[in-house]
Amino acid sequence: MHDTAGSGIIGCDMAQHGEWSRKGATLSHVTARKEYGVDEDFIVTGINAGKLEYREGAVHGNPYIRVLRRQLEAYIAEELGGEYLRSWQEKTELREITREMAELRKRLDGLEARRAQIEGRD
């Protein structure tokens, strides 16, 4: 994909020990599109500018770029503005809340049905 080997990312807050393996600390370029509305070209530009560290991966033969969330958020705020970043963070949070509420409603419906079934036996 993109090779920055030996370029020594200067002026970039380098990854901390274990950051690449910490849950939620990284995201793929596909997830970045969903959560922040940025495309692969935006991420590649950040990589080439030395603002983003990255790792390459592949799932079922499909390559992807993985970046550190905190570096991507800093780059988005720098390039597109803090308001843009906050807006997308709020949209993402709202989507997660809506999804969780739907899951809870479904679970509650199942529990109510089971309770009615048990109470009907009395």
Secondary structure, DSSP 4 states (H G I P E B T S, - for coil): ----TTS---SS-PPPTTGGGSTTSEEEHHHHHHHH---HHHHHHHHHTTS--EEEEEETTEEEEEEEHHHHHHHHHHHH-HHHHHHHHHHHHHHHHHHHHHHHHHHHHHHHHHHHHHHTT-
